[in-house]
Amino acid sequence: MPSGNKRRPVEKHSIRRVFHPQLRRLWSVKPNLRTWIFQWFSKAPQEAIEALAGKYTDAEEIVQARIRLGLETMGKYYAKAGYQLVPLVIPEFALQCSIDILLLRPGDRVVLGEQGDLDGQVRTIVDALRMPDNPGETGNAVPTDDECPLFCLLQNDRLISEIKVTADELLQLPEQAFNPSEREQAVLRLNQMLYGQPMPPEDRAALELARKILQRRGEVKPHDASVVVHVKLNHRDARTFDNYFGS
């Protein structure tokens, strides 16, 4: 994980993209957030609302269509950096947001000397939790089909009232808990496939990428980190959301 004191928009945006599906899931399971989506649906262009009236007959399909239009309306309102954006913490919705970060990093002293300072890494996480302000903050990335809209935690970091950080040793990245011998066998098999027979260029490129991923996994690099972010939102109407996000 890069230090926030260095401009690493691509890396920060990649972390933002990890938080995106978790926040999208939160919007889908919290009844209070669904109510907020319906308020945005009511702000949609009248012609868009009328277009839904005769398109669906099933009650659940109507609800889902209204949710999609509500999120689309909200996303366009907060659009920046080439993205439609849906922030959770906004001045109209929440008074404050407290963040508790568990940051697991390699514990070897030599490795610690090479990685970004703790304050800078926390800055990286905070930057990834907020909306990007311009294309430069996403590395000029463009939204995928899955990122229309892109869900973010914060409209801006001024809405954070408290940050607590706990740093501990990273022994192994969570997705790397597998048998090393199985990885070696898989890499060997990929080598046989790559060099043992002709294949279309696109298939070869895909296999080479898979081999690189397998070779990379199992190693803890100087800038690796596993992050769990505990977010507590205090709302104007005394409701509280208490949720965890990981990267």
N, C-alpha and C positions, 0 to 999 in steps of 0.2 A: 504494500500500500504506500503510495507516494505521500510525501509531506505536503500539507496544505500551503506551506510557505513557498512551494514551487508551483508554477502553472502547469498542471497536468489535466487539461479538460477532458481528454479521451478517457483516462483512467477514472476520473470522477464521474463521468457520465455512465461508464460501465457499471459503477456501483449504484448509481441512480436507477439504472435499468433492472438491477437485482431487486431493489425495493419496490419497483412498479407493480409486479403481480401480487405481492403481499398486500399492498395498499388497495389494489383493485378488489382483492378478496374481502378486505375489511369493509369496503363500501357495499359489497353484496350481502353481507351477513348481519350488519347492524341496522335494526329497524329505524333508528333515529336518523341515520344517514340516508336511508331510502326516502324518508320524509323530506329531507333537504333536496334530494334529487327531484322529487315531484314539484318542489317550489321552483326549481330551475326549468322544469318542463313547462310550467305555466308562463315562463318568460320567453319561451320559444316563439319564433315567428308564427303568426296566426295561420298562414297558409300551410306550414309544416304540421301544425296541430290538426287542422282540418283534413289533411291528407291521410292521417292515421285513422280518422273516424270510420271510413268505409273500407279500410284495408284489412282489418282483423275482426273476427267474430268471437274467437275463444278468449275468455276472460284473462287467462294467464298470458297469452300472446299480446293482448292489449297492454297489460302491466309492463311486460318486458320491452315493448316498443316505446312506451312512455319513459321508461328508465333510460333507454338508449338515446332518445331525443333530449332528455334532461341532461345527461352527461355530455352530449354533443354541444348543447347550448352553453353549459358551464365551461367546457373545454375551449370553445371559441372565445368566450369572454376573457379568459385568462391566457389566451394564446400568446406565446413568445418563442423566439429562437426557432421558428419553423414548426413548432409543436402545438397541438391543442393540449392544454394542461388542466388537470383537476387537482388542486391543492386541498389538503384536509384542514390545515391550520390557517385560518384567515381571520382578519380583525372582526368581521361580521359574525363569526361563528364561535370563536374561542377567545377567552381572555388571556390564556397563557398556555405554554407547553413546557413541561419539564422532561428532560432526556437523561436517561441513565445508560451509559455505554460500558459494555464489557468488551475490552480489546485484548485479544490473545495474540501474542507475537512470539517469534523465535526467542528462546531464552539464552542462547549461547552469547557470551560477552562479545566475541568478535563480531558476530552477526548483529548484535544490538548496536555496535558502534558504526555499522554501515547503513542502518535504516534511518528513516525520517524520525525526527524528534517526536515525542508523544503529543505535544501541543499541536504540531503541524499535522499529525495523523488525525487528531480529533477534528481539526479544521477541515480536513478532506471529507470526513464523514458528514459533518454539518453541511458542507457545500453540496454533497450528494443528496442530502435530504430536502434541500430547497429547490424551488423552480429555477431553471436556467434563465438568465436575463437576455442572452443574445446567442447567436449561433456559435460564437467563439467558445462559449462555456460548454458546448456539447462536442467540440471538435468538429463542428460543421456536420454533425450526424443528421440523418433524416429518419423520420419515424417509420417503423415497420408497421405492417397491418395490425399487429398486436398492440401497437402503441398509439392508437387513435381512439381516445385520448391517452396521454401519459399521466399516470397518477403519481403525485409527489406528496410529501408530508407537509412542507412549509411553503407558504407564499414567499416569505423571506425570513432570514434568521433573526430579525429583530423581535419576532414573536416568541422566541425562546426565553423563558424566565429563569431557568435553572439547568445546569449541566453537571452531572456527576460522572466521573470516569474511574473505572477499575481496570488496571493493566495486569495481565498475568501471562504465564508462559504458554506458547503454542507448541504442543507436542506433535500434532498431526492435524491437517485440515479435515473437516468432517467428512467430505466425500471421498477421502483417501483411505478409508478403513476397508482394505481388501487384502487378499493374499498376494504378496509380491511375486511368488513363483507363477501365479496365474497371469500376472501382467507380463512377465518375461516370455511366457509361452505365447501370449497374444501378439506381442511384438515380433517374435520369431515367425509366427504364421503370417503376419502382415508382410514381413520381408519376403517370404516365399511367394506370396501373391503378387507383390510388386515387381519382383525381378524374375519370376518363373514363367510368366506368360504375357503376351501382348494384351493391351486393353485400351479402351478409349481414354483420351487425355483427362476428361472430367472424372472418370472413375479412379484413375491414378492419383489425381489431385486430392480426391476425397480420402483415399487410403493413406496417402502421405500425411494428411492432416490428422487422421485417427492415430497414426503411429506416433506423431509428435506429441499428441495429448497423452497417450499411454506412457511415453518415455518421461514426460514431465511430471505425471502424477506420482505420488509417493515421496517427492522431495519437498522440503520446506526451504524456500528461498528467503533471502534477507528481507524482502519487502512483503512477504506473505502475512496475512492476518485473517483471523476469523472474528467477526464482529456480531454482537447481539445488542440491539438498541431497544431499551424499554422506554416506551413513550406514554406519558400520562397527559391527557388533555382535560382542562377544566373549562366548562362551557358557561355561557351566559345564563342558561336556564338551569344551572346546578347539576347537569348531567356530566358524568365523567367516563371517558374511555381509557382503558388501561391495557396497552397492547405491546407485543414484542415483534421486532423485525430483525432479520438476520442477513448477513452478507459474508 
